[in-house]
Amino acid sequence: MAASVRIRLTVLAVLLVGAGLVAGSAILLALVENDLAVGAEITAKQRARDTAALVAAGDLPTTMDGHIVQVVAENGKVIAASHDLRGLPPLLTQRPADNLVLETLRSVSFGEGGDYLVVGVRSTYNAQPVAVYAATSLEVVSDGVEATTSGLTVAVPVLLAIIGAASWFLVKRALRPVEEIRRQVAEITASELDRRVPVPQTKDELSRLAMTMNEMLARLQDAHERQRRFVGDAAHELRSPLAAIRTQVEVGLAHPTDTDWITLARDLHREGTRMDRLADELLALSSADGDRAAETVDLDELVLLEVEAVRARARVPVDLSTLSAARLNGRPDQLRGVIRNLLDNAERHAHSMVTVGLFADNSMAELIVSDDGDGIPAEDRERVFDRFSRLQPARDRDSGGAGLGLAIVRDVVTAHDGNVWIADTPTGATFHVRLPLSST
C-alpha cells in the first residue's frame, strides 16, 4: 500500500511539474521568437533609414553591396539595388507614404532564401520622391526558436526525471514513519494490547496519527479487558445455579426414597429461572453494544406501558406522578429494557411505594424512578452500574438476579447519548435518566 502511495504521489508530482514546464516552455519560446523578431525589425528599419539618408544626400551608387536594399523611383523603376537584388523588380508593390511600410516575404529567391522582413521608407533623390526598401533575413528568428526548442526538448525530460527521482525519494522518506507505525500495529496481538507505537516529536499529521493509533489501542485494550472480566463473571454466575442443580439431582438420585421430589422440582425450577434471567440479561447487554438503526420513539408511551406491566405484579403501589410527552431517536426494545430494569429494581427494594415521573424540556427528557427502601450509600452509587456488582445485603440480589440490570441501563443510556445517575436523597434510591429529544 505504501509503495502504491509513493507511486501515485510521484506520478502526480511529475505531472504537475511537467504541465508547468510545458507551459513555461511555450511562454519562453514565444518570448524568444518575439525578441528575435523585434531585433530583426529594428535592424531592417535602421538599414532602411541609413540608406534613405544616403539617397537624400545624393550619394547613390549604382550598386550597394553588403546589405539587401533597393531604391525605387516613383514610376517603379529600380534605380539602385544591392547585389542580391540586381535585375529584380521592386520588393514591394506598396509605396511608403508618411509612415513606414513593413511586410514579410516568404520563401524568396534572393539572398540566402527563406523568409525576409522588408521595411520601406520614403526619401528623395534629385528632388524626386523615391522609395527605399531594406530587407533582413528572418532565419535568425527561426534558428533561435529551433535552438531553444532543441534545448528544451533535452532539458525538460531530464528535469522531469530528476523531479521524479527526488519526489520518489522524498515521499518514501516522508512515509517511512507511517510504514513503521503500520508495521508495529500489525505486530500487536490480542495478548499485547498494552503496547503502543512511538509518537514522533514533529507535532504534525504523523504525530497525530500515532496518537490516534495509541488511543485506538487503548480502547481495544479496555474493551478486551472488559470482555474477559465479563466472560469470567458470567461463567462464575452460571456455575452457582448449575452446581446447585447438580448437587440436588445427585442427592435425589442417591436417596430416591427419602427425596421430596416436589420440593426438588421447585428448587430446580427456581434455579432454571435464574439461569434464564441471566441469559436474557446477557443478551440485553450484547444488544446494547450493537449498532442497530435508531427510529423515532415516544418515550412517554413506553413508560406508560412498563408502569402498567409492573403494576400487575408489584407488591407495592407504583405511582406515575408526571408523564410529559417526549419523543426521541432510539431503539424501542432497549429503552423499554431501561424502564423495566429501573422499575424492577425499585419495586424489589421499596418498602411501601415506587414513584415514577417523566419530564421534558426543549432538548432533554428526564425519567425519574424512586423507591422508599434502604437506599444506596454514596460510595456505592457508581459501582451499582458495574456488571455483576455486589452491594451490602440490604440491596443485594435477593431475588436471584445476576446483577446486570443496572449495567444494562447504563450501557443503553450511554449508547443513546444520555446519562444516568443516583440522586442524593434522605431515604430510598432515586434514579435519574436524561436522554436527548429528537430534533424533528
C-alpha positions as CSV (number, residue, x, y, z in Angstrom):
1,M,0.0,0.0,0.0
2,A,2.8,2.4,0.9
3,A,4.5,1.7,-2.5
4,S,1.3,2.4,-4.2
5,V,1.0,5.8,-2.4
6,R,4.6,6.6,-3.4
7,I,3.9,5.8,-7.0
8,R,0.7,7.9,-7.1
9,L,2.4,10.9,-5.3
10,T,5.5,10.7,-7.6
11,V,3.4,10.5,-10.7
12,L,1.3,13.4,-9.5
13,A,4.4,15.5,-8.8
14,V,5.8,14.7,-12.2
15,L,2.6,15.5,-14.0
16,L,2.2,18.8,-12.2
17,V,5.8,19.8,-12.8
18,G,5.6,18.6,-16.4
19,A,2.5,20.7,-17.0
20,G,4.3,23.7,-15.5
21,L,7.4,23.1,-17.6
22,V,5.4,22.7,-20.8
23,A,3.5,25.9,-20.2
24,G,6.8,27.7,-19.2
25,S,8.5,26.3,-22.4
26,A,5.7,27.6,-24.6
27,I,5.9,31.0,-23.0
28,L,9.7,31.0,-23.3
29,L,9.6,30.1,-27.0
30,A,7.1,32.9,-27.6
31,L,9.3,35.4,-25.8
32,V,12.4,34.3,-27.7
33,E,10.6,34.4,-31.0
34,N,9.2,37.9,-30.3
35,D,12.5,39.2,-29.0
36,L,14.4,38.0,-32.1
37,A,11.6,39.3,-34.4
38,V,11.8,42.7,-32.8
39,G,15.6,42.7,-33.2
40,A,15.3,41.8,-36.9
41,E,12.7,44.6,-37.4
42,I,14.9,47.2,-35.7
43,T,17.9,46.1,-37.9
44,A,15.8,46.4,-41.1
45,K,14.4,49.8,-40.1
46,Q,17.9,51.1,-39.3
47,R,19.2,49.9,-42.7
48,A,16.3,51.5,-44.5
49,R,16.8,54.8,-42.7
50,D,20.6,54.8,-43.2
51,T,20.1,54.1,-47.0
52,A,17.4,56.8,-47.2
53,A,19.7,59.3,-45.7
54,L,22.4,58.5,-48.2
55,V,20.0,58.7,-51.1
56,A,18.7,62.1,-49.9
57,A,22.3,63.4,-49.7
58,G,22.7,62.5,-53.4
59,D,25.1,59.6,-52.7
60,L,23.6,56.9,-54.8
61,P,25.9,54.3,-56.2
62,T,24.6,52.0,-58.9
63,T,25.3,49.0,-56.8
64,M,25.0,48.8,-53.0
65,D,26.7,45.6,-51.6
66,G,26.8,44.5,-48.0
67,H,23.0,44.8,-47.4
68,I,19.9,43.8,-49.2
69,V,18.5,47.2,-50.2
70,Q,16.7,48.7,-53.1
71,V,15.9,52.2,-54.3
72,V,12.8,52.5,-56.5
73,A,11.7,55.6,-58.4
74,E,8.1,56.9,-58.4
75,N,7.5,55.3,-61.8
76,G,8.5,51.9,-60.3
77,K,11.9,51.7,-61.9
78,V,14.7,50.3,-59.8
79,I,17.5,53.0,-59.8
80,A,19.8,51.2,-57.4
81,A,20.0,47.8,-55.7
82,S,22.3,45.6,-53.8
83,H,24.0,42.7,-55.5
84,D,21.3,40.1,-54.3
85,L,18.5,42.2,-55.8
86,R,20.2,43.2,-59.1
87,G,17.8,42.8,-62.0
88,L,14.8,42.1,-59.8
89,P,11.6,44.1,-59.7
90,P,10.7,46.2,-56.6
91,L,10.5,44.2,-53.4
92,L,7.1,45.7,-52.5
93,T,4.3,46.9,-54.6
94,Q,3.1,49.2,-51.8
95,R,4.8,52.6,-51.8
96,P,5.6,54.1,-48.4
97,A,3.8,57.3,-47.6
98,D,4.4,59.2,-44.3
99,N,4.7,56.0,-42.3
100,L,7.0,53.0,-42.6
101,V,5.9,50.0,-44.6
102,L,6.6,46.6,-43.1
103,E,5.9,43.3,-44.9
104,T,7.2,39.8,-44.6
105,L,8.2,38.0,-47.8
106,R,8.1,34.2,-47.6
107,S,10.5,31.8,-49.4
108,V,12.2,34.5,-51.5
109,S,14.7,33.7,-54.3
110,F,17.3,36.2,-53.4
111,G,19.9,36.2,-50.7
112,E,20.0,33.0,-48.7
113,G,16.4,32.3,-49.5
114,G,13.8,31.7,-46.8
115,D,11.7,34.4,-45.1
116,Y,12.7,38.1,-45.1
117,L,11.3,41.2,-43.4
118,V,11.1,44.2,-45.7
119,V,10.9,47.8,-44.5
120,G,10.1,50.6,-46.9
121,V,10.7,54.3,-46.2
122,R,10.2,57.4,-48.2
123,S,13.1,59.6,-49.4
124,T,14.1,61.9,-52.3
125,Y,16.7,61.8,-54.9
126,N,17.5,64.8,-57.2
127,A,14.3,66.4,-55.8
128,Q,12.3,63.4,-56.9
129,P,10.4,61.1,-54.5
130,V,11.8,57.6,-54.2
131,A,11.1,54.5,-52.0
132,V,13.9,52.8,-50.2
133,Y,13.4,49.2,-49.3
134,A,15.7,47.2,-46.9
135,A,15.3,43.5,-46.2
136,T,16.7,41.4,-43.3
137,S,16.6,37.6,-43.1
138,L,14.3,36.1,-40.5
139,E,16.5,33.0,-40.4
140,V,18.0,34.2,-37.1
141,V,14.5,34.1,-35.7
142,S,13.8,30.6,-36.8
143,D,17.3,29.4,-35.9
144,G,16.9,30.9,-32.4
145,V,13.5,29.3,-31.9
146,E,14.8,26.0,-33.2
147,A,17.8,26.1,-30.9
148,T,15.7,27.0,-27.9
149,T,13.3,24.2,-28.8
150,S,16.1,21.7,-29.1
151,G,17.5,22.7,-25.7
152,L,14.1,22.4,-24.0
153,T,13.5,19.0,-25.7
154,V,16.5,17.8,-23.9
155,A,16.2,19.8,-20.7
156,V,12.6,19.1,-19.9
157,P,12.8,15.3,-19.8
158,V,16.0,15.4,-17.8
159,L,14.4,17.8,-15.3
160,L,11.3,15.7,-15.1
161,A,13.5,12.6,-14.4
162,I,15.3,14.5,-11.7
163,I,12.0,15.7,-10.2
164,G,10.5,12.2,-10.4
165,A,13.6,10.6,-8.6
166,A,13.6,13.4,-6.0
167,S,9.8,13.0,-5.4
168,W,10.1,9.3,-5.1
169,F,12.9,9.6,-2.5
170,L,11.2,12.4,-0.5
171,V,7.8,10.6,-0.5
172,K,9.5,7.4,0.6
173,R,11.2,9.3,3.4
174,A,8.0,11.1,4.4
175,L,6.0,7.8,4.5
176,R,8.7,5.9,6.4
177,P,7.2,6.8,9.8
178,V,3.8,5.7,8.6
179,E,5.1,2.4,7.4
180,E,6.8,2.0,10.8
181,I,3.6,2.7,12.6
182,R,1.8,0.2,10.3
183,R,4.4,-2.5,11.0
184,Q,4.3,-2.1,14.7
185,V,0.5,-2.1,14.8
186,A,0.5,-5.3,12.7
187,E,2.8,-7.0,15.2
188,I,0.5,-6.3,18.1
189,T,-1.6,-9.3,19.1
190,A,-4.6,-9.7,21.4
191,S,-2.2,-10.6,24.2
192,E,-0.1,-7.4,23.6
193,L,-2.7,-4.7,23.6
194,D,-0.7,-2.8,26.2
195,R,1.9,-2.0,23.6
196,R,1.9,1.5,22.0
197,V,3.5,2.9,18.9
198,P,6.1,5.7,19.4
199,V,4.8,9.2,18.8
200,P,7.2,11.4,16.7
201,Q,8.1,14.8,18.2
202,T,7.2,16.6,15.0
203,K,3.7,17.7,16.2
204,D,2.3,17.2,12.7
205,E,0.0,14.8,10.9
206,L,2.3,11.9,11.7
207,S,2.3,12.5,15.4
208,R,-1.4,12.9,15.4
209,L,-1.7,9.6,13.5
210,A,0.5,7.9,16.1
211,M,-1.6,9.3,19.0
212,T,-4.8,8.2,17.3
213,M,-3.4,4.7,16.9
214,N,-2.5,4.7,20.6
215,E,-5.9,5.9,21.6
216,M,-7.5,3.1,19.4
217,L,-5.2,0.5,21.0
218,A,-6.2,1.8,24.5
219,R,-9.9,1.5,23.6
220,L,-9.2,-2.0,22.2
221,Q,-7.3,-3.0,25.4
222,D,-10.1,-1.6,27.6
223,A,-12.8,-3.5,25.6
224,H,-10.7,-6.7,25.6
225,E,-10.2,-6.5,29.4
226,R,-13.9,-5.7,30.0
227,Q,-14.8,-8.7,27.8
228,R,-12.5,-11.0,29.7
229,R,-13.9,-9.8,33.0
230,F,-17.4,-10.1,31.7
231,V,-16.9,-13.7,30.5
232,G,-15.3,-14.7,33.7
233,D,-18.1,-13.1,35.8
234,A,-20.7,-14.7,33.6
235,A,-19.1,-18.1,34.0
236,H,-19.0,-17.6,37.8
237,E,-22.6,-16.6,37.9
238,L,-23.6,-19.7,35.8
239,R,-21.6,-22.0,37.9
240,S,-23.7,-21.3,41.1
241,P,-27.1,-22.4,39.7
242,L,-25.5,-25.3,37.8
243,A,-23.7,-26.5,40.9
244,A,-26.9,-26.2,42.9
245,I,-28.9,-28.2,40.3
246,R,-26.2,-30.9,40.0
247,T,-26.0,-31.2,43.8
248,Q,-29.7,-31.5,44.3
249,V,-30.1,-34.0,41.5
250,E,-27.2,-36.1,42.8
251,V,-28.7,-36.2,46.3
252,G,-32.0,-37.1,44.9
253,L,-30.6,-39.9,42.9
254,A,-28.5,-41.2,45.8
255,H,-31.6,-41.3,48.1
256,P,-34.6,-41.6,45.9
257,T,-36.9,-42.8,48.6
258,D,-36.0,-40.0,51.0
259,T,-36.2,-37.2,48.4
260,D,-39.1,-34.8,48.3
261,W,-39.4,-34.7,44.5
262,I,-41.9,-31.9,44.5
263,T,-39.6,-29.7,46.5
264,L,-36.7,-30.7,44.3
265,A,-38.7,-29.8,41.2
266,R,-39.5,-26.4,42.7
267,D,-35.8,-25.8,43.5
268,L,-34.7,-26.8,40.0
269,H,-37.4,-24.6,38.5
270,R,-36.1,-21.6,40.6
271,E,-32.5,-22.2,39.5
272,G,-33.6,-22.6,35.9
273,T,-35.5,-19.4,36.1
274,R,-32.4,-17.7,37.5
275,M,-30.3,-19.0,34.6
276,D,-32.9,-18.0,32.1
277,R,-32.9,-14.4,33.5
278,L,-29.1,-14.4,33.4
279,A,-29.2,-15.4,29.7
280,D,-31.8,-12.7,28.9
281,E,-29.6,-10.1,30.6
282,L,-26.5,-11.2,28.8
283,L,-28.4,-10.9,25.5
284,A,-29.6,-7.4,26.5
285,L,-26.0,-6.4,27.2
286,S,-25.0,-7.8,23.8
287,S,-27.8,-5.8,22.1
288,A,-26.7,-2.6,23.9
289,D,-23.2,-3.0,22.4
290,G,-24.7,-3.4,18.9
291,D,-25.1,-0.8,16.2
292,R,-28.8,-1.1,15.1
293,A,-30.6,1.6,13.3
294,A,-32.5,4.1,15.5
295,E,-36.1,5.1,15.0
296,T,-38.5,7.8,16.4
297,V,-39.7,6.7,19.8
298,D,-42.4,8.2,22.1
299,L,-40.8,7.6,25.4
300,D,-43.9,8.6,27.3
301,E,-45.8,5.6,25.7
302,L,-43.0,3.2,26.7
303,V,-43.1,4.5,30.3
304,L,-46.8,4.1,30.5
305,L,-46.7,0.5,29.1
306,E,-44.0,-0.6,31.5
307,V,-45.6,1.1,34.5
308,E,-48.9,-0.8,33.7
309,A,-47.0,-4.0,33.4
310,V,-45.2,-3.7,36.7
311,R,-48.3,-2.7,38.5
312,A,-49.9,-6.0,37.6
313,R,-47.2,-7.9,39.5
314,A,-45.9,-5.4,42.0
315,R,-46.2,-6.0,45.8
316,V,-46.3,-2.1,46.4
317,P,-48.1,0.7,44.7
318,V,-46.4,2.3,41.6
319,D,-47.3,6.0,41.3
320,L,-46.9,7.6,37.9
321,S,-46.9,11.2,39.1
322,T,-45.9,13.1,35.9
323,L,-45.9,11.9,32.3
324,S,-44.8,14.5,29.8
325,A,-44.7,14.0,26.0
326,A,-41.1,13.0,25.0
327,R,-40.1,12.0,21.5
328,L,-36.6,10.9,20.7
329,N,-34.5,8.8,18.3
330,G,-33.6,5.4,19.7
331,R,-34.3,1.7,19.8
332,P,-37.6,0.9,21.5
333,D,-36.8,-2.5,22.8
334,Q,-33.6,-1.2,24.5
335,L,-35.4,1.8,26.0
336,R,-38.2,-0.4,27.3
337,G,-35.5,-2.6,29.0
338,V,-34.1,0.5,30.7
339,I,-37.5,1.4,32.1
340,R,-38.3,-2.2,33.1
341,N,-35.0,-2.7,34.9
342,L,-35.4,0.6,36.8
343,L,-38.9,-0.3,37.8
344,D,-38.0,-3.9,38.8
345,N,-35.1,-2.6,40.9
346,A,-37.3,0.0,42.6
347,E,-40.1,-2.5,43.2
348,R,-37.8,-5.1,44.6
349,H,-36.3,-2.7,47.2
350,A,-39.2,-0.4,48.0
351,H,-40.9,-0.7,51.5
352,S,-44.2,0.8,50.5
353,M,-44.1,2.9,47.4
354,V,-42.5,3.4,44.0
355,T,-42.7,6.8,42.3
356,V,-42.2,7.4,38.5
357,G,-42.0,10.7,36.6
358,L,-41.2,11.7,33.1
359,F,-40.3,15.3,32.4
360,A,-39.2,17.1,29.2
361,D,-37.8,20.5,28.3
362,N,-36.7,21.9,25.0
363,S,-33.9,19.4,24.4
364,M,-33.9,16.7,27.0
365,A,-36.2,14.1,28.6
366,E,-35.7,13.1,32.2
367,L,-37.0,9.9,33.7
368,I,-37.0,9.7,37.5
369,V,-37.7,6.4,39.3
370,S,-37.7,6.4,43.2
371,D,-38.3,3.9,45.9
372,D,-38.6,4.3,49.7
373,G,-36.3,1.4,50.5
374,D,-33.0,1.4,52.4
375,G,-31.2,3.5,49.8
376,I,-27.7,3.2,48.3
377,P,-24.6,4.5,50.1
378,A,-22.8,7.3,48.3
379,E,-19.7,5.3,47.9
380,D,-21.7,2.6,46.0
381,R,-23.7,4.8,43.7
382,E,-21.3,4.4,40.8
383,R,-20.4,0.8,41.5
384,V,-24.1,-0.4,41.2
385,F,-23.8,0.2,37.4
386,D,-20.9,-2.2,37.1
387,R,-21.6,-5.6,35.7
388,F,-22.1,-8.3,38.4
389,S,-21.7,-5.7,41.2
390,R,-22.4,-6.9,44.8
391,L,-23.6,-4.5,47.5
392,Q,-24.4,-4.9,51.1
393,P,-27.2,-7.4,51.9
394,A,-29.9,-4.7,52.1
395,R,-29.9,-4.1,48.3
396,D,-28.1,-7.3,47.2
397,R,-29.5,-9.7,44.6
398,D,-32.1,-11.1,47.0
399,S,-34.4,-12.2,44.2
400,G,-32.0,-14.3,42.2
401,G,-30.9,-11.5,39.8
402,A,-27.5,-11.7,38.2
403,G,-26.5,-8.1,38.9
404,L,-26.8,-7.0,35.3
405,G,-29.9,-4.9,35.3
406,L,-28.4,-1.6,36.2
407,A,-25.4,-2.3,34.0
408,I,-27.8,-2.7,31.1
409,V,-29.4,0.6,32.0
410,R,-26.1,2.4,31.9
411,D,-24.9,0.8,28.6
412,V,-28.2,1.5,26.8
413,V,-28.5,5.1,28.1
414,T,-24.9,5.8,27.1
415,A,-25.5,4.3,23.6
416,H,-28.4,6.8,23.3
417,D,-26.1,9.8,24.2
418,G,-27.7,10.2,27.6
419,N,-26.6,9.8,31.2
420,V,-27.9,8.1,34.3
421,W,-27.1,8.8,38.0
422,I,-28.4,8.2,41.5
423,A,-29.5,11.4,43.3
424,D,-28.6,12.1,46.9
425,T,-31.9,11.6,48.8
426,P,-32.6,11.2,52.6
427,T,-34.3,7.8,52.1
428,G,-34.6,5.3,49.4
429,A,-32.9,5.5,46.0
430,T,-33.8,7.9,43.2
431,F,-32.5,7.1,39.7
432,H,-32.3,9.9,37.0
433,V,-32.0,9.2,33.3
434,R,-31.6,12.1,30.9
435,L,-31.9,11.5,27.1
436,P,-31.7,14.0,24.2
437,L,-35.0,14.6,22.5
438,S,-35.5,14.3,18.7
439,S,-34.8,17.5,16.7
440,T,-37.7,16.8,14.4
